[in-house]
């Protein structure tokens, strides 16, 4: 007896619904999303993003799930691309501002307790690559010759769309019951809520 793979829309719908308002609020207020975004805005974006990206990477690595550990290793290469971009911009030594409301240190603890929570974090992280590709298309020519490495796909030999499809298939297999779906929702929401203060967005 064969089992049909889960429908992508059915897998993603609970996470998209849970994070829609947060996603919209974040995207609409990022300086890098403005029409006049500059390389200084890009540097600021990377500096704000780096601690969060590291924290999510650590949470996925701590989950003990092979698929999530692979994403963590891929995130190492994204962090390396981010560091190279900051080096090019002369901003690599800037210290990110600490935030007393920061929740990122707790992400790994939650991921260890419930791997489905970590899958929700991975949903936010992997989705950000799709957003980065759109940003590169929009800003690449205008901000050239800077390569905007962080906004380029990392380790996607079949293309980013194929990588996303593979991720969603793994996500669907991992979220096989309502309790796992609920934990993944919490993880996705925590992913956004821990990121937003990095960009000065509080209480959303």
Residue, then its C-alpha position, 0 to 999 in steps of 0.5 A: x500500500x502506497x501513501x500519497x505525499x502530503x499536499x504542500x498547501x495542507x502542510x503549510x497552511x497552519x504555519x502560514x495562518x499562524x504567522x501571517x500578521x507577524x510576517x506582514x508587519x516585519x516585511x512592511x517595516x524593514x529598511x532593506x525593503x524600502x525602495x531607496x534601500x542602500x548598502x548601509x541598510x543592507x549592512x544594518x540588516x545583516x548585523x541585526x539578523x546575525x544573532x537570530x540566525x545563529x540562535x536558530x541554527x543552534x536550535x536546529x542543530x540541538x534538535x537531534x533530527x537529521x533533516x534539521x541538522x542538515x539545515x543547520x549545516x547549510x545555515x553555517x554557510x549562510x552565516x559565512x556568506x553574511x560575514x563576508x558581506x559585512x567584511x566587504x562593507x567594513x562592518x564586520x566588527x560592529x557589535x550587535x546591540x543586546x535586547x533585554x527582551x531577547x528570546x533567542x537563547x530559549x529556542x534551543x531548549x524548546x527545540x530539544x524538548x519538542x522537535x516539532x517546535x524546531x520544524x516551525x523554526x526551520x519553516x521561518x528560516x527556509x522561507x527567508x531564503x525565498x525572500x532573500x532571492x526576491x531581494x537579490x533580484x530587486x536590489x542586486x543590479x542597483x547595489x552592484x558591484x556588491x555581491x549581496x551573497x547572503x541573499x543568494x541561494x546556498x547549496x541548492x543544486x536543483x534550484x531553490x524551488x526544489x530545495x523548498x519542495x524537499x523541505x516541505x515534504x520533510x515538514x509534512x512527514x514530521x507533522x503527522x499529528x495535531x500535537x506536532x502541528x501545534x508545536x510547529x505553529x509555536x515554533x514558527x511564531x517564536x521564530x518571528x517574535x524572536x526576530x522582530x525586536x532585532x529590527x526595533x519592532x516590539x509588541x507585535 
